[in-house]
Amino acid sequence: MDWVVHPLAGLALAFWASVIFSGRGRFWQPVALAAGWIVLLAVLGAEWVVHPAAGMLLGFFGSRAFGDWHSPRWRRRWPGLLAGLVAGVFFMALGAGWLAFPLSVMGMIWFFTALPTLRATETARLDSAASPAALPEQAGGVPMGYFPGHWSGHAEARAERRAARRQAKRARREQEGREEVTPTAPPPPVPDPAPSLAAYVHDERLPGEARAQLAALDLRTGEALTHLETAGQGGSEAAYLARAIRDEYAPTAVQAYLKLPPTLANVEPLEDGKTGRDLLREQLDLLLGGVQDLLGTALRSGGKELLTHGRFLEDKFRKAQGDLEV
């Protein structure tokens, strides 16, 4: 059974540390639960676990037990501290007897540091009670502390702090409630990207001649863009027009055709006796002509450079050849 108890003891030790060194260490329930696991596993055979748990307990007391015991923060800590003290008694009973000496030293340090605070608080209370301003006119000199409903200056300050905390919590709850009720606007829908020309080439909803035209458009626009990029004209008007034909004009024509009823798209005239199929073919022909013009312009531009270079070579080398013949 040891092979189960010792790993569980390690996990219980980690749980004990996560409780006492976190905000849960203020409450006695989690501290008692974590200490209970340590005690149970020590009884089952993992006696060693009480020693590191006792060392952590000293750190727990050192970080939380000291301070102004009148402050609200310290008053919230004392249930967890009390549960830790009870846990220390169990740890000492299970073998960590060495814990008694450091706990005693810490107790004496706490008592002697808290004693001046106790005396100062008692002196302030007696001065407040004996002050003439604190005596009611009809009380006959009897201190107010003897009457029901008396609030000393310290108690009034604590009451004001409690009221301020309640008001802050109420305002925070109201703010959270408004935030939960306020509807959030849904994000704008992101439009789906239009399919590429290559995807439309394989779309069987399109007529065969339209798919052939789209394949030609895909090839020629790609050729034109590659040529323009190579020539350093990727941002030119011609490049913009080639991209628009490929990414916008041709896909828009295809999408408009696909919105027609499939049984009527190729037989029902839409304008001047032309069906949707005819109109799609005409528009793709226009786009093919536009791309062809772009390629023709590129051809003429490159041809001018080639012809100019050829005339330069003819002038240079024919003249040199004539000189050699003489």
C-alpha positions as CSV (number, residue, x, y, z in Angstrom):
1,M,0.0,0.0,0.0
2,D,3.0,2.3,0.4
3,W,3.3,2.8,-3.3
4,V,-0.1,4.5,-3.2
5,V,0.2,6.3,0.1
6,H,3.5,8.1,-0.5
7,P,2.5,9.7,-3.9
8,L,-0.8,10.7,-2.4
9,A,1.1,12.3,0.4
10,G,3.1,14.4,-2.0
11,L,-0.2,15.5,-3.7
12,A,-1.7,16.3,-0.3
13,L,1.4,18.4,0.6
14,A,1.0,20.4,-2.6
15,F,-2.7,20.9,-1.9
16,W,-1.8,22.0,1.7
17,A,0.7,24.6,0.3
18,S,-1.8,25.9,-2.3
19,V,-4.4,26.5,0.4
20,I,-2.4,28.1,3.2
21,F,-0.4,30.4,0.9
22,S,-3.4,31.7,-1.0
23,G,-6.6,33.6,-0.3
24,R,-8.3,30.4,0.9
25,G,-6.0,30.4,3.9
26,R,-8.3,33.0,5.5
27,F,-11.1,30.4,5.9
28,W,-11.1,27.5,8.3
29,Q,-12.9,25.0,6.0
30,P,-10.2,24.7,3.3
31,V,-7.4,24.8,5.9
32,A,-9.1,22.0,7.9
33,L,-9.7,20.0,4.7
34,A,-6.1,20.2,3.6
35,A,-4.8,19.4,7.1
36,G,-7.2,16.4,7.3
37,W,-5.6,14.9,4.2
38,I,-2.1,15.3,5.7
39,V,-3.2,13.7,9.0
40,L,-5.0,10.8,7.2
41,L,-2.0,9.9,5.0
42,A,0.4,10.2,7.9
43,V,-1.8,7.7,9.8
44,L,-1.8,5.4,6.8
45,G,1.9,5.2,6.6
46,A,3.4,8.4,5.2
47,E,4.7,9.7,8.6
48,W,7.2,11.9,6.9
49,V,4.5,14.2,5.4
50,V,3.8,16.0,8.7
51,H,7.4,17.5,8.9
52,P,7.2,19.6,5.6
53,A,3.6,20.4,6.4
54,A,4.7,21.7,9.8
55,G,7.4,23.8,8.2
56,M,4.9,25.3,5.8
57,L,2.6,26.0,8.8
58,L,5.3,28.1,10.4
59,G,5.6,30.2,7.2
60,F,1.8,30.5,7.2
61,F,1.7,31.9,10.8
62,G,4.7,34.1,10.1
63,S,3.0,35.8,7.1
64,R,-0.5,36.1,8.5
65,A,-0.5,36.2,12.3
66,F,1.3,39.5,12.8
67,G,-0.1,42.9,12.3
68,D,-2.8,45.2,13.8
69,W,-5.3,42.7,15.2
70,H,-7.9,45.5,15.3
71,S,-7.8,45.9,11.5
72,P,-10.6,44.3,9.4
73,R,-7.9,42.3,7.4
74,W,-6.6,40.6,10.6
75,R,-10.2,39.8,11.7
76,R,-10.8,38.0,8.4
77,R,-7.7,35.9,9.0
78,W,-8.3,34.5,12.4
79,P,-10.6,31.6,11.4
80,G,-7.8,30.2,9.1
81,L,-5.2,30.9,11.8
82,L,-7.2,29.0,14.4
83,A,-7.7,26.1,12.0
84,G,-3.9,26.1,11.3
85,L,-3.2,26.0,15.1
86,V,-5.4,23.0,15.5
87,A,-3.6,21.4,12.6
88,G,-0.3,22.0,14.2
89,V,-1.4,20.2,17.3
90,F,-2.3,17.1,15.2
91,F,1.1,17.4,13.4
92,M,2.9,17.4,16.7
93,A,0.9,14.4,17.9
94,L,1.9,12.5,14.7
95,G,5.7,13.1,15.0
96,A,6.5,16.7,14.4
97,G,7.0,17.5,18.1
98,W,9.8,20.0,17.2
99,L,7.0,22.3,16.1
100,A,6.2,23.2,19.7
101,F,9.3,25.3,20.3
102,P,9.0,27.6,17.2
103,L,5.3,28.0,17.8
104,S,5.9,29.0,21.4
105,V,8.5,31.6,20.3
106,M,6.1,33.0,17.7
107,G,3.3,33.1,20.3
108,M,5.4,35.1,22.7
109,I,6.5,37.5,20.0
110,W,2.9,38.0,18.9
111,F,1.8,38.7,22.5
112,F,4.5,41.2,23.2
113,T,3.9,43.0,19.9
114,A,0.2,43.1,20.4
115,L,0.4,44.2,24.1
116,P,1.2,47.9,23.3
117,T,-1.7,48.0,20.9
118,L,-4.1,46.6,23.5
119,R,-3.0,49.2,26.1
120,A,-3.3,52.1,23.6
121,T,-6.8,51.0,22.6
122,E,-7.9,50.6,26.2
123,T,-6.5,54.1,27.1
124,A,-8.2,55.7,24.1
125,R,-11.5,54.0,25.1
126,L,-11.2,55.2,28.8
127,D,-10.3,58.8,27.7
128,S,-13.3,58.9,25.3
129,A,-15.6,57.6,28.1
130,A,-14.3,60.1,30.6
131,S,-14.4,63.1,28.3
132,P,-17.0,65.7,29.3
133,A,-18.0,66.0,25.6
134,A,-19.0,62.4,25.8
135,L,-21.3,62.8,28.7
136,P,-25.0,63.5,28.0
137,E,-26.6,66.4,29.8
138,Q,-29.2,64.2,31.3
139,A,-26.9,61.4,32.3
140,G,-25.6,63.1,35.5
141,G,-22.0,62.5,34.8
142,V,-22.4,58.8,34.1
143,P,-20.1,57.7,31.1
144,M,-21.9,56.9,27.9
145,G,-20.4,53.4,27.9
146,Y,-23.0,52.4,30.5
147,F,-26.0,53.3,28.2
148,P,-27.3,51.0,25.5
149,G,-26.6,52.1,22.0
150,H,-23.3,53.7,22.9
151,W,-20.7,53.9,20.1
152,S,-17.2,54.8,21.0
153,G,-15.0,56.6,18.5
154,H,-13.3,53.3,17.4
155,A,-16.6,51.6,16.9
156,E,-18.0,54.5,14.9
157,A,-14.9,54.3,12.6
158,R,-15.4,50.6,12.1
159,A,-19.1,51.1,11.3
160,E,-18.3,53.8,8.8
161,R,-15.8,51.5,7.1
162,R,-18.3,48.6,7.0
163,A,-20.9,50.9,5.5
164,A,-18.5,52.2,2.9
165,R,-17.6,48.6,2.0
166,R,-21.3,47.6,1.7
167,Q,-22.0,50.6,-0.5
168,A,-19.0,49.8,-2.8
169,K,-20.1,46.1,-3.1
170,R,-23.7,47.2,-3.9
171,A,-22.4,49.6,-6.6
172,R,-20.2,46.9,-8.0
173,R,-23.0,44.4,-8.2
174,E,-25.3,47.0,-9.9
175,Q,-22.5,47.7,-12.4
176,E,-22.0,44.0,-13.1
177,G,-25.7,43.6,-13.5
178,R,-25.9,46.4,-16.1
179,E,-23.0,45.0,-18.0
180,E,-24.7,41.6,-18.1
181,V,-28.0,43.0,-19.3
182,T,-26.5,45.3,-21.9
183,P,-26.6,43.4,-25.2
184,T,-23.4,43.2,-27.2
185,A,-23.6,43.9,-30.9
186,P,-22.7,40.8,-32.9
187,P,-19.6,41.1,-35.0
188,P,-20.3,42.0,-38.7
189,P,-20.4,38.9,-40.9
190,V,-17.3,38.2,-42.9
191,P,-18.1,37.7,-46.5
192,D,-17.0,34.4,-48.1
193,P,-14.2,34.9,-50.6
194,A,-15.3,34.4,-54.2
195,P,-14.1,31.2,-55.9
196,S,-11.1,31.6,-58.2
197,L,-11.3,31.2,-62.0
198,A,-9.6,27.9,-61.7
199,A,-12.4,26.7,-59.4
200,Y,-15.1,27.8,-61.9
201,V,-13.3,26.0,-64.7
202,H,-14.4,22.7,-63.1
203,D,-17.9,23.8,-62.1
204,E,-20.3,21.6,-64.1
205,R,-23.2,24.1,-63.7
206,L,-21.5,26.3,-66.3
207,P,-21.8,25.6,-70.1
208,G,-18.7,24.0,-71.7
209,E,-17.8,27.0,-73.8
210,A,-18.0,29.3,-70.7
211,R,-15.6,27.0,-68.8
212,A,-13.2,27.1,-71.8
213,Q,-13.3,30.9,-71.8
214,L,-12.6,31.0,-68.1
215,A,-9.6,28.7,-68.5
216,A,-8.3,31.0,-71.2
217,L,-8.9,34.1,-69.0
218,D,-7.1,32.4,-66.1
219,L,-4.1,31.6,-68.3
220,R,-3.8,35.0,-70.1
221,T,-4.4,37.2,-67.0
222,G,-1.7,35.1,-65.2
223,E,0.7,35.6,-68.1
224,A,0.0,39.4,-68.3
225,L,0.5,39.8,-64.5
226,T,3.7,37.8,-64.6
227,H,5.1,39.9,-67.5
228,L,4.1,43.2,-65.8
229,E,5.7,42.2,-62.5
230,T,8.9,41.2,-64.3
231,A,9.0,44.5,-66.1
232,G,8.6,46.4,-62.7
233,Q,5.0,47.5,-63.5
234,G,3.2,45.5,-60.9
235,G,1.5,48.7,-59.6
236,S,0.6,50.1,-63.1
237,E,-2.9,50.6,-64.4
238,A,-2.5,47.6,-66.8
239,A,-1.7,45.4,-63.8
240,Y,-4.7,46.7,-61.9
241,L,-7.0,46.0,-64.9
242,A,-5.6,42.4,-65.2
243,R,-6.3,41.7,-61.5
244,A,-9.8,43.2,-61.8
245,I,-10.6,41.0,-64.8
246,R,-9.4,37.9,-62.9
247,D,-10.7,38.6,-59.4
248,E,-13.8,40.7,-59.9
249,Y,-15.2,41.1,-63.4
250,A,-15.2,37.5,-64.5
251,P,-16.3,36.0,-61.2
252,T,-19.2,38.5,-61.0
253,A,-20.4,37.5,-64.5
254,V,-20.3,33.8,-63.5
255,Q,-22.1,34.4,-60.2
256,A,-24.9,36.4,-61.9
257,Y,-25.3,33.5,-64.4
258,L,-25.4,30.9,-61.6
259,K,-28.3,32.8,-59.9
260,L,-30.6,32.1,-62.9
261,P,-32.9,29.1,-62.7
262,P,-30.9,26.2,-64.1
263,T,-33.7,24.9,-66.3
264,L,-34.3,28.3,-67.9
265,A,-30.8,29.8,-68.0
266,N,-30.0,28.3,-71.4
267,V,-33.4,28.5,-73.1
268,E,-35.3,31.5,-71.9
269,P,-34.4,34.8,-73.7
270,L,-33.5,37.7,-71.4
271,E,-32.7,40.5,-73.8
272,D,-32.9,40.8,-77.6
273,G,-33.5,37.0,-77.9
274,K,-30.3,36.2,-75.9
275,T,-30.4,33.7,-73.1
276,G,-28.3,33.8,-70.0
277,R,-25.8,31.5,-71.6
278,D,-25.4,33.8,-74.6
279,L,-25.0,36.9,-72.3
280,L,-22.4,35.1,-70.3
281,R,-20.4,34.1,-73.4
282,E,-20.5,37.7,-74.7
283,Q,-19.2,39.1,-71.4
284,L,-16.4,36.6,-71.2
285,D,-15.5,37.4,-74.8
286,L,-15.2,41.0,-73.9
287,L,-13.0,40.2,-71.0
288,L,-10.8,38.0,-73.2
289,G,-10.5,40.8,-75.6
290,G,-9.4,43.2,-72.9
291,V,-6.7,40.8,-71.7
292,Q,-5.6,40.3,-75.3
293,D,-5.2,44.1,-75.6
294,L,-3.1,44.1,-72.5
295,L,-0.8,41.4,-74.0
296,G,-0.7,43.2,-77.3
297,T,0.4,46.4,-75.6
298,A,3.1,44.5,-73.7
299,L,4.2,42.8,-77.0
300,R,4.5,46.1,-78.8
301,S,6.3,47.7,-75.9
302,G,8.8,44.9,-75.7
303,G,9.0,44.8,-79.5
304,K,10.0,48.4,-79.7
305,E,12.9,47.8,-77.4
306,L,13.9,44.7,-79.4
307,L,13.8,46.6,-82.7
308,T,15.7,49.6,-81.2
309,H,18.4,47.2,-79.9
310,G,18.5,45.5,-83.3
311,R,19.1,48.8,-85.2
312,F,21.8,49.7,-82.7
313,L,23.6,46.4,-83.4
314,E,23.2,46.8,-87.2
315,D,24.6,50.3,-87.2
316,K,27.5,49.4,-85.0
317,F,28.7,46.1,-86.5
318,R,27.9,46.8,-90.2
319,K,29.9,50.0,-90.0
320,A,32.7,48.1,-88.3
321,Q,32.6,45.5,-91.0
322,G,32.8,48.1,-93.8
323,D,35.9,49.6,-92.2
324,L,37.5,46.2,-92.1
325,E,36.8,45.6,-95.8
326,V,38.5,48.9,-96.8
